[in-house]
Amino acid sequence: MPPHVEKLLTQRAVKFMWAGKSPLVNEQTLYKPIAEGGRALVDIKSRNKAINVMWLKAYLSMGPNRPLWASLADALMAMNLPKMEEGVDEQIRVSPFLQTWKTRTSTRGGVCPDIRSLLKTTEEFGVRPKGLAFRRETLRSLPLWYHFAALPRIRRMNHGKVAECLKTKHSMILVGDAERMTGLLVNNDHLGTDDCECEGCMALENEVGCLHPHSCVERAREMMATLPSKWNPLLEQPEDLGVPFPATGASVSDSNASVFTPHLESESLADIFRVFTRGPRYDQVFIPRRGGQTQTPRSAHVMHASGSRQGEKLLGVGVCFEGRPDLDKGAKWVCNDRVPIDNSPLLAILLASLRGGLGNPLEIATRSKVTIAALMKCFKANEDKGFIGVRNAGLLRTVIGCLRMHSSSIIFQDLSKSPLSMIEHKTVGIAEEAMNQNAVLILPPIPTELHITGARLLKVTQATAYKHIRNVAPACTRRRTTARIDEVKRVMITSSGKVPQDRAIWKGLRDKDFSRQTRVFLWKSAHNAYKVGTYWDKQNMAPELRERSECKHDGKLDSLDHIMSECSCPGQSQIWNLASEFWNKRTGKTFPSLNISSVIGLMLLAQQKEGEVSSEGLARLRKILIVESAYLIWVIRCERVISKDDMPFSPVKIENRWKEMVAKRAELDFKMTSARYGKWAAIRPLIQDTWKGTAFEQKAQEHGPRREAQGGVLVGIYPGERDGVG
């Protein structure tokens, strides 16, 4: 997409979001996920980059289904080399993605824009060959000359009469060709010189016309020696181990038992490319050393506990081995309140694998089906997509790396459906005791051979690529948003002593019981996006504009906090009093003291104080009263300042507006119970419980679904609805 079209579409999208008015929040905030305070607006620029990643995926999909245009792109890149690479023979130019020779990238060099886009995407998003291990057939299909992973000295072996003989007469282009060459001249009759007349040397001379067979074979061996172990088919590879980790001890036919599979090697040549990689490329292969397969497996039970101390979350884990009390161990993990409790089973399994020994077969029994699924069924797919959107991704990588280090079988037992045993009771006690001790669980170092980053290019979808690109984009934080969210957290801490997560705050603003206009109001309030208070109090503002920062009734800063709970002008205090009286008549309890921060954190406060209301309907009524009253305060204030030249509304009119607001909301609730809305219809008993015993209940029911059966002349107007009007 041309840059000017990309810019135009971005401008139109932002203009649509704000209905043609000036934006109150920058576009980078709109691009964020809803759980992070954004609106999940499509980032056109990132979306186009994700499309480029898909084009690169198609280009690098080596194999019989590779598109024809990809071969044409290879030929164009091989023809258009800079002067410093002109010495590279044409017959060995396979692909700059698999070899170290460079192609032109500038427009002055006549490079096709599409090829430039492929090369730019490769550089920008770290597309390169990377993996834990590969099958020998894959390694053999890679070009040997200018091999991307070979030692630098291989470039000195690309020229000379021996190199020309290998290229032309022996047709040695791929690693597999060189591997076959290294198997020649290994008989005892070979003299080790080019003048040798052994059977092997004479065969090479007669079949391909080679004049120096010994030198050619030695050069092939020297070139193969420049390849590191991960890319050298002559060296030991994980596939030599055969069936991965045969199970011992427990019967894997049990539906509750699963054998851990390390998934070290990749399948095909297209699988060697990963995108969004970072850090160095490790070219040494990890070979798990088998041993102790005839030993009796060590059976471990893992449990966890949680608690808090001084604002920190404590996760206690315990492991108890059957018949080996000397291996029993407990440890704690200190973290902030944002860390999910799902971490606990992972930490317990990590501790069990360390205590059991890397060379011993293990049986790990746990009650967490989610953790077993994450380590058995889902981890390969998650690793292929770069763990994007996966909870506990960092810890999950560490645990998987530790399990891959084991040289014996690991079996997971699911105990979620069995009663709690005595050994599990003992393990829980170990975990709870660990939280009061100083033994902190330390994550073990994982060998560099097992470090892997990014996502497998062949498995990446456009949606996954878009998420990765958005995740690596520079973080955009609004000072006004941060200040408001911090204030909401302070209110929550004062109320409950717990620090809420940002995601929980933003999720609470989209409660299904809030009307659309109140959800928008709460979202803008959480971003401090309204043009009030300090927005106008800036040095670059004209004097008449800076006057808007002060309230004309009491001379204080006209901030959102002031408007909601501090202003002396008739409106806010009367509306809160009306809501309080309404709540007192319904429940006999007092209404809480509120400000804009407590309104924004209303859902969290409601969850923390569930015992204060006796039914779900009352909890719903409290939410509606608070949010709708806050929104009405804002609406009346805007009408007063903008339309009435700051003339206050009369108390009678304010009361009527509030009653009208509540009546309309009650009527809407009962209308939403209609069966015509199907699965989206509101639950009628819940609505009745919400408005039971109020003055609006009878009238709302009269204007509810029963009216659908009544006939009417005009669409949307029922008999008697406009009595006394006009």
Secondary structure, DSSP 8 states (H G I E B T S, - for coil): --HHHHHHHHHHHHHHHTTTS--SS-HHHHHS-GGGTS-----HHHHHHHHHHHHHHHHT--STT--HHHHHHHHHHHH---GGGTTS-GGG---TTTBS-----SGGGT--HHHHHHHHHHHHTT-EE--SEE-HHHHHTSB-TTBTTS-GGGGGGSSSHHHHHHHHTS---BHHHHHHHHTSS-STT--SSTT--SHHHHHHHHHH--S-HHHHHHHHHHHHHTS-GGG-TTS--GGGG-SSS---SS-TTSTTEEE-----EE-SGGGGEEES--S-------------TTS--EEEEEEEEEEEETTEEEEEEEEEETT-GGG-EEEEEEE-TTS-TTHHHHHHHHHHHHHH-TTS-EEEEES-HHHHHHHHTSHHHHHHTTTTT-TTHHHHHHHHHHHHT-SS-EEEEE-TTS---HHHHHHHHHHHHHTTSS-B-------GGG---SEEGGG--HHHHHHHHHHHS-----HHHHHHHHHHHHHHHHHHS----HHHHHHHTT-TTS-HHHHHHHHHHHTT-SS-GGGT--TTS-HHHHGGGB-TTT-SB--HHHHHHT--STTHHHHHHHHHHHHHHHHS-------HHHHHTHHHHHHHTGGGSSSHHHHHHHHHHHHHHHHHHHHHHHIIIIISTT----HHHHHHHHHHHHHHHHHHHHHTT-GGGGGGS--HHHHHHHHTTSTTHHHHHHTSGGGGGS--SSTT--TTTTTT--
